[in-house]
């Protein structure tokens, strides 16, 4: 699925937030690969470090980290079978995006490079 196909029918605001998040994720490094599914975009280096999907209220952003974090925009977190913590954020503004950009960069540098919870 292409980006335009995915964004077809989404709100203008949701599509704009999605494009902004995609730019931030791709700015983490030249080796970021984006793959689209029917429901989300997945951002990978060696391993997937983030994903994003447009929702009615804005974006749902999942950032994978080797540690559990606390954050005001955090909706939930869980330890995955891949031994990373998947942190789900509710993003409704560009300010929300910039509030999580440091976590996004950390995810690229750690989980994206293959690091897992417990330092593996």
N, C-alpha and C positions, 0 to 999 in steps of 0.2 A: 504494500500500500504506500502511496506517495504522501508527502506532507500535505499537499493541496487536497487530496482525497480525504485525508483524516480531518482536516479543518473545515471541510465543506459542511455547512449546516450548523457550525458552532457560532456562538455569539461573537461579535466583533471584539468585545472586551476580552473574552476567553482566548480567542485566537491571538490577540496582541500579547497577553501575558504568556501564552505558550511560546510564541516566537522570542520573547525576551528571555525566558528561561532557557530555551534552546541555545541562544547566543551565549549566555553565561556558562552553560555546560560545555559548549564547544570551545570557549575561550580558556578552559582549564589546560588544554594542551593540543598539539597538532595531531596526536594519535587517537583523539576521540572519534568513535564510530557511532553513528545514530542508526538505529533500526526501528522501523515503524511496525506496529501491530494494529489491529482493528480498533483497539481501545487506548493505546498509549504509545509514547515514544520512549525508547530505551537507549541510554547513553552508556557506552562501554569503552574501556581501554583494553586491558586483558580480560577483566571481568566487569560486569555491569555495576556501575557506581550510583546511578540515579535513573529515575523514570518520571514521566509527567503525563497527566491526562487532563483534558478540559472537562470541567464539571459545570453544572448550572451556576454555581456561586463563584467560580473562578477556576483555579487549578488544584489538583491533588498532586503533590510532589512527594516522591519517595526517595530518600537519600540513604544509601547503605554505608554504614560505618562499622569499624571493628570494636566500637564501644557504644554504650548507651548514653544518650545525652538528654538534657532537659532544655526546653525552649518554649517561649510563650506561644508560638504558632504550632507546636507539636500536638497532633491529634492522638497518635498512638505509636508504639514501637514494639517490635517483636524480634526475637532471635530466630533466624531462618535456619533451614536445613544446611545451608552453605556456611554456617557459623559467622554470620554478619548480623548486625542489628539493622532492621529495616525501619526507618523513621518516616512516618507519614505526616506531611505538613499541609495545612489548608492555606492557600495563597490567594488573596483577593486584591492585591495591589502590587505595584512595582516596589514599593517600600518593603512589603513582605518578602519579595525576592531578594532584595539587597540584605535583608536581615538574616537570610540563610546562606548567603554566598560563601562565607568562610567554611561552613559545614560541607558545602558542595565541593569546594577545593580540597578539603581534607579527604573527602570520599574518593575523589579522583586520585589523590596521591597515595592513599592507603588501599582501600578495597579495589579500586580500579587497577592497581598494580599487583593485586593478589593477596594482600594481607587479610587475615581473618581475626575474629575475636580470640583473645588469648595469645596474640602475637604470632600465630602460624601463617 
